[in-house]
Amino acid sequence: MKLIICKYCQDAFKLTYDKRRCDCGKSWGYYEEDGLHAVYGGETAVPLGFDNNSLRVAVIDQPDEGLGKRFEAFVIPKVCPTMLHSEEE
């Protein structure tokens, strides 16, 4: 799963096939038709990734109490073959 976080307003949103924006409007992004590649933009946009399998296991194993179940998340590098940063909207 891919998300965008805006360094300006701190809003985080998941990517969909429709273009979405953060609360302040400075960051945006969407999935391409293949569902793997994505385009995002705005100088305040930072792409995040969740390891889908790790997230799935954490959701299935959600504890009743305590700190919660951890899963793998990461900041996607600036140069990534599945994430295209664009200045054009």
BAKEMI-864922 format. One line per field, with one value per atom (N, C-alpha, C): atom name; residue number from 1; x, y negated, z negated; residue in one letter. Coordinates in steps of 0.02 Angstrom, whole numbers. Layout:
N
a [CA/...]
k [NUM/...]
X [X/...]
Y [Y/...]
Z [Z/...]
r [A/...]
END
This chain:
89
a [N/CA/C/N/CA/C/N/CA/C/N/CA/C/N/CA/C/N/CA/C/N/CA/C/N/CA/C/N/CA/C/N/CA/C/N/CA/C/N/CA/C/N/CA/C/N/CA/C/N/CA/C/N/CA/C/N/CA/C/N/CA/C/N/CA/C/N/CA/C/N/CA/C/N/CA/C/N/CA/C/N/CA/C/N/CA/C/N/CA/C/N/CA/C/N/CA/C/N/CA/C/N/CA/C/N/CA/C/N/CA/C/N/CA/C/N/CA/C/N/CA/C/N/CA/C/N/CA/C/N/CA/C/N/CA/C/N/CA/C/N/CA/C/N/CA/C/N/CA/C/N/CA/C/N/CA/C/N/CA/C/N/CA/C/N/CA/C/N/CA/C/N/CA/C/N/CA/C/N/CA/C/N/CA/C/N/CA/C/N/CA/C/N/CA/C/N/CA/C/N/CA/C/N/CA/C/N/CA/C/N/CA/C/N/CA/C/N/CA/C/N/CA/C/N/CA/C/N/CA/C/N/CA/C/N/CA/C/N/CA/C/N/CA/C/N/CA/C/N/CA/C/N/CA/C/N/CA/C/N/CA/C/N/CA/C/N/CA/C/N/CA/C/N/CA/C/N/CA/C/N/CA/C/N/CA/C/N/CA/C/N/CA/C/N/CA/C/N/CA/C/N/CA/C/N/CA/C/N/CA/C]
k [1/1/1/2/2/2/3/3/3/4/4/4/5/5/5/6/6/6/7/7/7/8/8/8/9/9/9/10/10/10/11/11/11/12/12/12/13/13/13/14/14/14/15/15/15/16/16/16/17/17/17/18/18/18/19/19/19/20/20/20/21/21/21/22/22/22/23/23/23/24/24/24/25/25/25/26/26/26/27/27/27/28/28/28/29/29/29/30/30/30/31/31/31/32/32/32/33/33/33/34/34/34/35/35/35/36/36/36/37/37/37/38/38/38/39/39/39/40/40/40/41/41/41/42/42/42/43/43/43/44/44/44/45/45/45/46/46/46/47/47/47/48/48/48/49/49/49/50/50/50/51/51/51/52/52/52/53/53/53/54/54/54/55/55/55/56/56/56/57/57/57/58/58/58/59/59/59/60/60/60/61/61/61/62/62/62/63/63/63/64/64/64/65/65/65/66/66/66/67/67/67/68/68/68/69/69/69/70/70/70/71/71/71/72/72/72/73/73/73/74/74/74/75/75/75/76/76/76/77/77/77/78/78/78/79/79/79/80/80/80/81/81/81/82/82/82/83/83/83/84/84/84/85/85/85/86/86/86/87/87/87/88/88/88/89/89/89]
X [42/0/45/26/64/22/56/25/69/40/77/67/122/116/142/106/124/167/227/271/244/198/171/114/62/3/2/50/55/-2/-44/-98/-66/-92/-71/-133/-125/-182/-158/-201/-183/-198/-159/-170/-227/-265/-318/-309/-354/-350/-372/-406/-425/-374/-357/-309/-338/-297/-316/-265/-287/-244/-245/-192/-190/-237/-245/-291/-273/-209/-190/-186/-187/-187/-118/-65/3/31/5/29/-29/-13/-64/-34/-77/-54/-111/-93/-142/-105/-140/-114/-126/-79/-89/-136/-159/-208/-184/-118/-92/-95/-109/-115/-50/6/72/108/108/142/98/130/92/128/90/116/97/145/130/167/146/177/167/200/200/267/296/362/359/299/293/273/267/244/301/289/336/297/319/284/304/254/264/240/269/246/233/181/167/180/215/223/155/123/55/47/93/88/94/142/153/91/61/0/-57/-64/-118/-113/-52/-41/-56/-35/-48/-123/-160/-233/-265/-244/-271/-255/-194/-171/-181/-227/-238/-250/-210/-219/-279/-305/-361/-338/-276/-249/-176/-148/-76/-59/2/28/7/-20/-40/12/-6/37/75/140/181/179/189/196/250/272/328/302/331/317/383/386/449/436/485/484/511/473/493/547/602/656/634/671/656/658/704/708/683/625/593/556/565/534/457/427/354/321/361/335/366/326/350/331/382/368/359/304/289/275/299/284/220/199/137/78/22/-40/-81]
Y [58/0/-62/-111/-173/-230/-274/-333/-394/-452/-515/-551/-578/-622/-691/-742/-811/-838/-862/-891/-957/-989/-1053/-1045/-1006/-1000/-935/-889/-825/-777/-793/-747/-688/-629/-569/-538/-519/-490/-433/-382/-326/-343/-314/-326/-283/-311/-275/-289/-265/-278/-350/-382/-452/-495/-552/-598/-622/-618/-642/-694/-736/-789/-787/-815/-823/-880/-890/-942/-1012/-1029/-1096/-1102/-1046/-1046/-1049/-1050/-1056/-990/-934/-867/-829/-789/-750/-686/-639/-577/-532/-482/-433/-372/-315/-255/-257/-230/-219/-160/-148/-94/-25/-13/54/69/18/29/36/35/39/-28/-58/-121/-179/-232/-290/-354/-408/-474/-517/-558/-603/-668/-721/-785/-833/-889/-941/-938/-996/-996/-973/-967/-944/-870/-835/-766/-717/-669/-615/-549/-504/-440/-390/-355/-303/-237/-183/-116/-74/-33/18/85/129/198/232/248/273/336/384/446/433/393/375/340/295/261/311/355/406/448/472/513/473/410/368/358/349/341/405/462/527/540/524/538/478/434/376/398/373/393/359/389/360/301/302/250/237/188/176/124/130/80/90/146/159/202/223/267/224/231/192/222/178/200/157/176/144/85/26/-33/-67/-105/-135/-197/-242/-300/-276/-287/-267/-315/-289/-333/-383/-437/-488/-461/-415/-382/-310/-296/-231/-214/-153/-138/-136/-128/-125/-190/-241/-305/-361/-395/-450/-516/-556/-623/-670/-707/-752/-822/-872/-941/-964/-925/-942/-908/-941/-911/-891]
Z [0/0/0/39/43/15/-21/-50/-34/-41/-36/-102/-129/-187/-165/-187/-171/-228/-211/-261/-288/-252/-274/-325/-306/-350/-390/-376/-410/-394/-345/-325/-288/-300/-264/-231/-168/-133/-88/-82/-39/34/78/149/174/221/256/331/371/443/460/414/423/388/417/385/319/268/202/179/133/107/30/1/-71/-91/-156/-181/-155/-151/-129/-53/-17/56/88/48/75/101/78/100/131/181/216/243/263/293/314/356/379/408/410/442/517/555/626/635/695/708/687/687/670/595/554/482/445/481/450/453/511/521/499/473/449/469/471/485/425/403/347/359/324/335/278/286/234/198/184/152/79/51/-18/-24/33/34/21/-24/-38/-33/12/19/-36/-61/-112/-84/-108/-89/-150/-146/-197/-164/-198/-175/-182/-125/-126/-167/-162/-200/-274/-293/-363/-392/-354/-376/-383/-335/-337/-400/-415/-475/-538/-541/-599/-611/-557/-562/-587/-559/-581/-654/-675/-743/-791/-776/-819/-891/-938/-1008/-1039/-1092/-1128/-1171/-1193/-1237/-1221/-1254/-1247/-1195/-1170/-1124/-1052/-1035/-966/-930/-872/-831/-781/-779/-733/-662/-613/-544/-512/-453/-419/-376/-388/-348/-332/-277/-256/-214/-213/-168/-101/-49/19/43/72/95/148/154/203/274/287/352/343/371/363/428/455/520/519/460/458/434/418/395/436/476/517/485/468/442/501/500/555/529/564/547/581/631/669/636/639/614/671]
r [M/M/M/K/K/K/L/L/L/I/I/I/I/I/I/C/C/C/K/K/K/Y/Y/Y/C/C/C/Q/Q/Q/D/D/D/A/A/A/F/F/F/K/K/K/L/L/L/T/T/T/Y/Y/Y/D/D/D/K/K/K/R/R/R/R/R/R/C/C/C/D/D/D/C/C/C/G/G/G/K/K/K/S/S/S/W/W/W/G/G/G/Y/Y/Y/Y/Y/Y/E/E/E/E/E/E/D/D/D/G/G/G/L/L/L/H/H/H/A/A/A/V/V/V/Y/Y/Y/G/G/G/G/G/G/E/E/E/T/T/T/A/A/A/V/V/V/P/P/P/L/L/L/G/G/G/F/F/F/D/D/D/N/N/N/N/N/N/S/S/S/L/L/L/R/R/R/V/V/V/A/A/A/V/V/V/I/I/I/D/D/D/Q/Q/Q/P/P/P/D/D/D/E/E/E/G/G/G/L/L/L/G/G/G/K/K/K/R/R/R/F/F/F/E/E/E/A/A/A/F/F/F/V/V/V/I/I/I/P/P/P/K/K/K/V/V/V/C/C/C/P/P/P/T/T/T/M/M/M/L/L/L/H/H/H/S/S/S/E/E/E/E/E/E/E/E/E]
END
